[in-house]
Amino acid sequence: MPPALAPEVEQLAAWFKSCGLSDSRSLEAARSKYSPAAKSLFDSAGFQLHPIEDKQGALVLQVARDAQALSDDANLYIVAAIQDAAVKFMGAAVPPVDADAFNRACGVGFTITPEELLARVRTYISSNKADLAKLGWGGISKTLGQMRNSDDLRWANPLEVKAATEKVYEEEFGKKEEAMAKAKAAAEAAKKSKAKAPTASTSSAAATPVAESPEDLFGTGWLSRLHKPGGNQQKYPERMVEHLKATGGKVFTRFPPEPNGFLHIGHSKAIAVNFGYAKYHKGHCYLRYDDTNPEAEEQIYFDKILENVRWLGYEPYRITHSSDHFAELYELARLLIKKGLAYTSNDTAEEISAQRGGPSHGPRHDSKDRNKPIEQSLSEFADMKAGKYQPGEMTLRMKQDMQSPNPTMWDIIAYRVLGKPHHRTGTEWCIYPTYDFTHCLCDSFENISHSLCTTEFIGARTAYEWLCDALEVYKPRQSEYGRLTLEGAITSKRKLLKLVTGGHVSGWDDPRLYTLVALKRRGVPPAAIISFVSGVGVSTSPSLVQLSRFEQTVRQHLEMTTPRLMLILRPIRVTLENLPADFYLDITKPLHPKDPSTGSNTVPFTRELFIDADDFRVEPVDKNFFRLCPGATVGLLNVPKPIAYVSHEVDPATGAVTHIVARYVDDAPATFKPKGWVHWVAQHAPSASPVAIAETRLFKRLFKSDNPAALGDAYLDDLDPESLVVVRGALVETGVWGVVRDSLRRADEVVQLRKAEAEKNGTEAPPSVDGLEVVRFQASRTAYFCLDRDSKLEREGDGKDVARGELVLNLIASLKEDKGKK
């Protein structure tokens, strides 16, 4: 294999590829010393918006190399001729060429006055105003690209077109800064409005990504520039006719995970892109399991993948398997042999490596089997199927191009012997197709219009297209976007397995991991994950995102969608000595102070109560500590009057404070404003207050470094031994039972709605994929929490009335740092 590319070269090659260049030419352009000039010219010409043909791209690269002394306008003029006119004219012309006609087609002698240019721009924008108004100033780049392709303006000076367009945009949509600020404010308001919906914090169905901000993810940027259905060119045009007839011209995508592990945060982007893109364009998305390796597949992976997809708010158009097509794939492999484009080989792994240049990347050479008779390959392939070879003894290889600069064209393996039973086909097969043989053909079988994948598959696109053309089947268009990686998160299946089997975490759903099952158990709302993916965006560049950015997105979502409760993590008993023993007062408090529509609840206030140990200091460490301490008077949240310190008791053995005596300042004037406020829960047996928490699990980042994946196998040495702290004996107000009941009720309502929709559509109703994690709340001034599945609820009546049980809490996210709390 050739040496790995530098990240910046790989990224630049991907960018050139998005402009329409082939794999080899993209890599050549990225490595060239003229790459800065080429990128500038491609960018100015807008080729990311409107990709060109590879042969045209070669001519543009030559302009970038040979015409650097010319002005930018001159270069763009030449490029325009290459792109839009000269090549098309000569392709249709019949010799001898009419010179005048050629000049007219290429814009020779074209003139336009500033007034004429402005008038034509104004006419274009006026006639398309309804569509342009949806994007406003955010879509001006798209508008410029479209106008540059029109007959009226293709030869005009690009800078003058840009200036005229900006002038008309200002007339139609207002000044750019003001319009953009207004659009941003409207988007924020819309998000807040949607966040207030009752089901937002409790149901997965409320997490539909296109309901968040479809224009951001699908209406602009890289995804907005993808081809329309029918726009992917075919070597055999009749295949496109068949494709469009089968799809009705709709968008069809697929999410094709391998069922050999649990999905992680990076997969959430793939799910959002594939399902969201199809939904945005009113098309369909398959969930297709790429189950071609029975050695690594288990049923739990199939189950959890589907659960994760549904949890994120999507329902597959159909659930399919690559194994559905084993018989058809086998016959196509035979056809490839018959066409002289595949051969059986007993080459060892070492021999194949040597054929590809070996460790020193030397000259490549053909396999000894490459030119064996077709009949012999057919016979040996049949013997492979019949079980006459052991694993490793015989493979089927595709006859591609050993001299190609692309390693995926070096006669890669199409079939291998595994000899393992398959979870769906049993022992029917002992040979299995490889990903490289299966993936593109299954895309073709399912009439996928947009095969969307991450950029590590850029090189595979050449082999993908080669195989479809070799077998004369419909050829989907593969388009690649940058993958999502989260700082501090391990996503390698091998490394995750080592964490689980080594007992470093409690399982695949340990809330310190970033598998989707772990994020679900931690209580991260699926809508917050989709919002995070939308915020990161989709482009050809990989995204390494700071963990703090993910946590802030989660925090922002929870801020507007969770009720507030008073939770005391480490309680200290407080006695208000001047109140009678039977003192009782109902305190009504809002469930969300910023959203009155969420309602309120009532809690008891009595002589005996509890505050958090963090809210008391015997000797304050600095002057900014405004909680309870000797000589201090503080407020109790939502209580009419403050309390004042009197005395405290300590445990002689540990020195820990065990009891505080205070005074209820009933005579405090109404104008008195304490410097600090503390949260509390009261002791009142008739109200079953407070509610004891069996365990409160507090999580920090599992690894100490930002990039544990870079440590290789030493990543286990980077584990933070304090990443999990279990607190026992926490207390919460009685309002927790109302939050539990309401959250479970809303989750059940979503399930019933989905069942009704399925019945209306004549489809199978998706089951509930939610658990107790739908019960989320903010512990005032502490953090956001959810119920863990280890909780044991005692249900009464119809099964929905919950007022008793053993509660286990998981930390979802902390609040913003409280600088007053030391």
N, C-alpha and C positions, 0 to 999 in steps of 0.2 A: 504493500500500500504506500502511496506517496506520503511525505511528511505532512503533518497537520498544518492547515493554513493559520496565519496570524488572524486574530479575531477581527482586526480592522479590514484585512483583505477579504475575509469571508463575508463580512457585512457589506462591503462595497460591491463584491460580486453578486450578492443577493439583490442589491439595489439595481445594478445593471440588468439583472435577469428580469426584475419587475418591469423594466422598460421594454422588454421584448427580445433581448439578446439570448442566444443559446447558452447552454451551460459552459461549453468550452470558450466561447467568445466573451462571456461575462467574466470568467476567470482571467482570461488574457487581458481584458481591459483593466481589471482591478489591479493586476500585477504590473502593468505598463507604467513607465515614468511619465506618460502623458495622461494618467488617470485623473488628476485634478482638472485639467482642461476638458477632458471628455465628460466628466461628471457635470461641470459647469454648463457645457453646451447641451447635454441631455436634459438637465434641469430647466434651463431657459426655454428649451423647445417643448417642455411639458410632456415628455414621453412617459412619465409615470401615470399621467392621466390618460394618455392615448398611446399605448405601446405600439412599436413599429415592428416590421418584419426583420428577421435576423440579417438578411442580406442588405436591407436598407441600413441597418445598424452598422454594418461593416463600413459602408460609405461614410456615415456620420463620424465614425471613429477616425477615418482617414482625414476628414475635414479638421477634426480636433488636433490631429497630429501635424498636418501640413499647412494649416491656414491660421496659425496663432498670431501672425503679424496683421491679419485683417481685423476690422472692427467687429464688435459683437453683432451689430446689425447685419453686416455682410455675411458673417457665419450663419446667422439664423436664416438669411435669405437663401443661402445655398442648401441648408438643411431642409427648408420648406420645399424646395424643388425636389430634393431626394425623396422626401417623405410622401408628399401629396400629389405631385404632378408629373415630374419627368418619368419616374418609374411606371406609373399607371399608364401614361400616354404611350410609352414605348411598348408596354405589354399588350396594348390593344391595337397599335399601329401596324399597318401593312406596308412594307417597303415598296417604293421609296418614301421616306418620311417627308411630310409637308412642313417645311421650316417655319412658316408663319403660324400654322396651327400649333406646332410644338412651342413656339414662343408665347402664344396666347395661353396655352395650358400651364406654362411655367411662370407666367407673370411678367414676362419681359415687356417693358414699356408701361407697366402698371403705374398709375398715378391716382392720388386721392388727396383732396384738400382737407385741412383740419375741420372745416365746417361739414363737408361731406362725411368724414369719418364719424364725427359726433352724431350726425343725423342717423347714420346706419346703426351705430351702437344703441342709440335711443330707440330706434325701431325694433331692434332685436330684443332689448330688455322689456319694452312695452308689450310685445307679442308673447313673451314668456313670463310675464310678471307674476302670475299666480304660482308657478312653480318656484321661481326665484325668491319670492317673498318668504317661502317656508324656511329657507336657509339664511336669508338676509346677507349681511356682510361675510358671514362665515362661509358662504358658498361662492365668493367672488373668483377664487382660483379655478373652480370648476367652470364658471361662466366664461372666463378668459380662454380656457382650453377649448370649449365648445365653439366660441366665436372664431378662434384661429383656424378652425376646420371649415368654416363657412366660405362659400365662393366669394362673398363680398369683401371679406376682411383677411383672407389668408395671406395676402401679399403686403398688407399694411405694416408699418413699423410697429413691432410689438410694444415698445415703450409708449408710443403714442396711443395705441389701442388701450393699454393699461390706464393711461391718464384719462382718456375719454370715458372709460368704463367707471372709474372711480368718481368722476364728476356726475355721471348719470345715477350711480348708486347713491350718492349723497342727496341728489334731488328726490329719489324715490324712497330711500330708507333712512334718511337723516345722516348726520355725521357719524363716521365710523366708530369713534370712541364711545359716543353716547348710545349708539344703537347696540354695540356689543355689550356694554354695561347693562342696558335694559334687558337684552336677551338673557344675560347671565342671571339677573335678578329674577326674571320670570321663570327660568329653569329651576332656580333654588326654591321659589315659592311653590312651583308645581311639585317638587320633591317633598316639601314639607306637607303639602296638602294630601299627597298620596300616603305619606307616612302616618297621617292621622286616621287612616281607615282602620276600622276595628280589627280586621284580620291581619293587619300588617305584622304584628309581632308574634303571632301564634300559628300561622299557617304557611306551608310551603307554596301553596298556590298563589299567595300574594307576592311571590318572589319572581314573577315573570319579568325577564330582563327587558323586553321590548316595551313594557309598560313604564320602565324607568325613564329612559331618554333614547329612543331608537334613532333619532337624528344624529346623536353623538357617535354611536357605534356603527350604525349601518348606512346612515344617510350621507355621511361625510367620511373623508379619509380613505384608507386603503380599501376597505370593503366596498365603498361606494364606486370604486373604479373597476370592479370585476366585470367580466363580460356578461352580457345578457344571455338567457337561454337561447341556444342556437348559434351563439357567437364563437364557439370553439371549433376551429377548422378541422376538417376531416380529410384524410387521404382518400377515403371512399365516400363521396358526398351522399350516396344513397343511405348510408348509415344515419346521417343526420335527419333525413326525411323520416326514417323509421323511429328515431329517438323522439322527435317532436310530436309524432303521431301518438306515441306511447305516453308522453308526459303532458300533452296539451299545452306545451310551451311554458310549463311551470318550473320553478326552481326546485331541484331535488338535491339534498345534501345527505351526509351520513356521519355519524359518530362511530368510529370503528375500533373500540378498545380491545386489547388482548386480555382475556379473562385469566391472567396469571398473577394477579395482585390487586391490591386495593387502590382506587383512584385517589389522587392527591390534589392539592390546590392548583397545580399546573393544568390538570385536566378540566378544571372548572372553566378555564378560558376556551378550551376546545369545545366543551359542551355549549357554552354561551354563543360561540361563533357559529357552530354548525346548526344548532337548533334555532338560535336567534335569527340568523341570516335567512333561513328558510321561512320562518314565521313572518319576518318583516316583509318578505316578498310574496306572502300568501302561498308559499309552497309547502314542501314536506321534508322531514328529516327522518331517516332510518336510524335505529340503533342496531348496528351490525357487530356481533361478536366475531373477532378474528381468531377463531378456534382451530388453528392448524398445528398446534403443538401440544398434544395430549400429555406430554411429560410434565408440563407445568400448570395445567388447568385444573381448577377445583370448582365445585358447584357454588361454594360460598362467594366466589368472585363474580360469577354470573349474577347471583341474587343481589349482591351489594352494588354492582354497577347500575343495574336497573333502579334500585332504590335511590342511589345518588342522583340519577337523572331526574327522577320524579321529585325528589326532595328539592332540587334546584328549580322546580316549577315547570318541567317540560314533560310531554307525553309523546313517545315515539310514534311516527306514522305507522311503522311496522317494526317488529323485532325479528331480525334475521341472523343467520350464522353463515360464516364462510363454508362450514361443513354442509350446508344445504346444497352446495354446488359441487361436492366432491366428484360425482359421476361425470358432470359436464366438464369440470376442470381436467379430469383424466383424459377425456376424449379430445379436448383441445391440445393437451400435451402430445397426444399421439399425432394430431394433425400437424403440430409444429415439427415433429420428427419427419413426417411424410414430406413436408415442404423443404426439408434439408436445413432446418433452422434449430435443431436440437439433437443431442446425441447422448448416449449413455457412456459413463466413464467410471472406471475403478481407480482413478487417481486418488492418492492420499492427500490429506490436508497439507502436508509438507510439499508435495509435488505441485499442488494448485498454487501454493504461495510462491514457489519458484517460477511457475509460469507467469506470475504477475510481477516478477522483478525481484522477489525475495526481500529480506530485511534491508539490503543495500539499495533497493529501488533500481535495479539494473534493467537490462533489456527484457522485454516480455516475449514469450513464445507460445505457440499453440500446444494444446494437449495432444498426446499421441493418439487419442481416440477421436479427435475432432472430425476427421474425414472417414471414419469407419462407414461401412455400407448402411444405408437407411434400414434395410430389412433386419440387419443385426441389432441395431438400436431398438427397433420395434419389438424384436423378440426378447431382448434383455429387459426392456421396460415392462413387458408382460410378466417376465420372471420376477421382477421386483415386486409387482402387484401380487403375484402368487406366493410370495414369502420365501423365495429360493435364495435370497441374500440376507445376510445379517447386517445390522446397522454399520454404516461406514464402508461396506464392501462395494456398493454401486450407487451412483447418483445419476440423475438426468440433468444435463447442463444445456443452457441455451447457447446457440451459436451466434454470437453478437459481433463485436469488433474489438479484438485484443489490442489494437493500436490506438484506440480512442483514448483521449486524455481523461475520460470519465471512468473510474473504477467499476461503476455499476454496469458497464458494458463489457466487462472482461469475462464473458462466458459464465455468468453467475448460475448457481444451482436452482433448478426449478422443482425438483422432487428429491426426497431422501427417504431412506428406510429407517423407521423408528421402531416398529415391532411392538408398539404400545396400544392397548385398547383405548378407544375414544369414548368420551362421556355420552355422546349421542349416537354414534354409529357402531359402538361396541368393537368387535373384532373383524368387522367387514373389511377394514383397510389396515395394512401394515406399512403403507407408504403415504406420505403426506406432502402436499405442496408447500413451498416456502412463501413467505410474505411477498417477496418480489414477483412471484408468479401469480399469486392469488389476488392481491389487493386490487390491481388495476382491472382485472377481469371481473371481479365482483362488483366494482364500480360500474363497469360496462353493463353487466347483467341487470343491475338495478337502475339503469338509466340516470346515473348521477350527473347533474349538470355542472356542479361545482365541487370538485374534490379538494377540500380545504385541509391543509396539514401544516406542521411547523417546518421551519427552514432547514432542519437537519435532513429533510427529505428532498432538498433541492436537487442534489445529484441524482436521486432516484427517478426524477421526472423523465430523463432521457430513456431509461430502460422501460418505464411505465408506458411511454408513447410508442416505443419500438415494438413492444409485445402486442399492443392493441392493433397496430398497423400490420404486424407480421401475420396476425390471425384474422385480419380484415373485419374486426368487430368495431362497434361504436367506441370512440375514444373520448372519454371525459377530459376536461381540462383540470390539471392539478395546479393549485395556487398555494404558495407558502407564506406563512406569517411567522413572526418571531414568537418564541415560546415564553411563557411566564415562569419566572423563578423568584421565590421569596427568600429574602435574606434570612439566614439562620435556620432554614428548614432543610431537612434531609428528605429527598424524594426518591432516591435510588431504592428499588425493590430489594436488592441484595442487602443493602445497609439497614433498611427498615426491618427486614426479616431477622437480622442479627440482633437488633435492639429488642425485638419481641421475644425471640427464642432465648436470648441471654438474660431475660428478666430485668432488663434496664427500664422497661416500661411495662404497663399492665396488659397491653394488647394492642392490636391495630387501631383501636378506637381510644387509646390513651389521649386525653385532651391536650397533652403537650406536643403531640404530633400534628402534622399538617396533611394527613389523609382526610378525605371528605367525611369518613365515618367518625373521625376524631373531632373534627370541627363541629359536626352535628351534635355529638355528645357534649361538647363544651358549651353548646347553646348559641353558637354563632348563627344568626338568622341567614337563611339562604338568600334573601333579598340583599343583604349586606355584601355577600360574596359577589353577586351579579353586579352590584353597584361598584364594587372594587374593580372588577374586570373591565367594566365600562369606563371607569376613570383612568385606568392604565392605557386603554385604547388598543387598537390592532394596527400593526405596521409590520414591515419586514425585519425590523430590528428586534433582537431579543430584549426582554424586560426583566432586569434584576431589580426588584422593588424592595425598599426598606420595610422591615417588619412594622415599624412605627406607622407607616402609611396605611398598611392593612388594618392595624388596630384602630387607627383614627377613623377609618371608614366604618368599622363595626361600631365604634363608640358613637359616631354621629347618627347612625341608624337607630341605635338603642335609645339615644337621648330623647327622641320624639315618639318612641313606640312602647316604652315600658313604664308601668306604674312605679311609684315610689313607696317603699316600706322602710320602717326603722329596724335595722338589724344590729345587734350588739355582738361583735365577734368574741371579745374577751371581757365578759361582764364583771363589774364591781357593784356590790349592793350599796344603795344610797337610802338613808332614812331621813325624811323631812320631819325633824323633831317637833316642830310647832303645829303639825297637823294631827288631828285625832286618829286613832287606830282605824276607825271605820270610814275615814274620809274617802269620797268617791266623786269623780267628775268625768263626764263624757267629753272627750276631745274629738271634734270632727276635723279631719285633715284631708286636703285634696290628694287624689291619687297621682295627679300630675299638675304641679303649680302653673305650668305654662299652657295647659290644655284643659280647661274646665269641663269639656265634654266627656272626659274620662271618668268624671264623678268623684266621689269622696268615700271615706270610710270612717268609722267611729272606733276609738280605742279608749280604754279606761286610764285614768290618771289617779294614783293613790299615794298614800304616805310612803310605801315601799316601792322603790323602782331600781332599775339597773342602768348604768352608763358604761361606755367602753373604757377599758384601762388606758387607752391612748389619750383619752380626754381628761386625764387627771395627772398632775405632777405634784409631788411633795415639794420639790424645789424646781421651778421652771428653769429650763436650760437657757432661755433668752427672753428678752423683753417682748418679743412678738408672740409669745404663747398666750392665747386669749381664752383658753378653756378653764376648767375648774382647778383651783389650787388655793392654798392658804391665803386668805385675804381677798379672794376674788368673788365677784357676783356674775353669774352667767345666765343666759336664757336657755330654756328647754324648748325645742322645736314645737311650735303650735300651742304651747302652754301660755296662758294669759300673763303670768307673773314670773320673774326670775327666781333663782335660788342662790343662797350665799353659803360659802364654806363655814363650817363650825369646827369639825375635828375629823380625825381618821384613825383607823386601827390597822396594824400590820401583823403578818404572820411572824412570830419570833424566829422560826426556823429558817425562813427564806427571805424575810424582809419585804415580801410583797404586800401591797395594800389589799386588805380584805373587806373593809367596810368604811363608808364615808358618812358622817353625820352632817347634814346641811339644814338650812332654814328656808322655808317658802316665804318669799318677801311679798306678802299679800298687800302691804301698804306702799309698795313702790308706785310712784306717780306714773300716770299713763304716758308721760313724755320720756320716761327713762328708757334708754336704749343700751342694752348690754353690749360690750365689745365682742363677746363670743357667744356662740350657740352650740349646744350639744344635743345629740339624739339619745333616745331613751326608750325603755319599755317598762311598763308597770307590773307589779305583782298583784294579781287579783284572781283568786281561785274561781269565783262564780263565772268569770268571763273566760276561763281557761287561758289566762294571760300570765306570763308570756308563753310562746310556743318554743319548745326546745328543739335545737337542730342536732341531729346525730353526728354529722360530720360536715365541715365546711372545707372544701378542697381549694387551696390557693395555688395557682400555677404561675411559674415564671418560664422564661425561655429555657428549653432543654439543654442547649449548648451555650458555652461561655463566649465563643467567638462568633463573628458575623457570617463566616463562610465555612462551616464544618466540613462541607463536601470537599473543600480543597485540601483537607488534611489526609486524604487517602484512608487507609485502614486505621490510622491513628485517631479517627474521629471519636472513638469511644473514650479516649483520654480527655476529651474536651467536654464531657458531660458535667453539668452543674449539679452537684449533690443536693443543692437546696432548691431545685426547680419545682418541687412539690412540697407544700407544707399543709398538713392536715390539722385543722383546729376542731376540737371537740368542746361541746358545752356552750356554743353560741346560742343566742336567744333572738327571736324575731316577734314582731307584733302580731296580733291575732288576725289582722287584715290579710295575712298570707293565704288563709283558706279561701277568701273571696277571689284572690288572684288565681289560685289554683283552679277553682271551679270555672271561672270565666275563661281562662286560657284553654282548658280542655274542651269546654263547650264550643268555643269559636273554632278550634281545630276540628271538632266533629262536624260542625256546620259546613266547613270546607269540603270534608269528605262527602257529605250528602249532596252538596252542589255538584261535585265532580261525578258522582254516581248518576244524578239526574241528567247531566250533560251527556254522559256516556249512553244512557238509555235513549235519549233524544237522537243521538247520532248513530245508534245501532252498533255501538262498540262495547268492548269489555270495560267495565268500570275499574279504574286503577285503585288498588287498596290504599289505605292510609300508610304513609311512610313517616309520620311524625311519632315522637315518643314524649316522654315527660319533659324533654328539653324545651318544649313550647312554653313552659311556665318560666317566664323571665321577669325580672324586676330589678330596679335600681335600689340598692341599699343606700339610703341617704348618706351623702358625704363619705361613702366607702368605695363601692364598686358595683358592677353589674353581675348578677348571678342568675343561674337557672337550676332547675331540679335535675339531679342525675338519675339515671335509670335504676340505681341501687335503692332509690327511695321506695318505701312501702306505704301505699295509701289505702286507707280503709274507706271503701265506698258504701254509701247507704241509699235507701230509696230506689230510684231508677238506675243506680250505679254512677250517677253524675254528682251526687251530693257528697262532697269530701270535706270532713271537718276534723279528722284524726289521721294519725299515721306517723311513720318515721321518715323524716326529711333529710336528704343528703344534697348539699349544694355544691355546684361547680362555679368557680370564678370564670366569667366570660371575658371581661375587660375591666381594667381599672378606670377610675375617673381621671380627669386632668389633675395634675399635681396640685395639691392644696398647700400653698407656700406658708400658710398660717399654722399648719399642723406639723409639728416637729417631733 
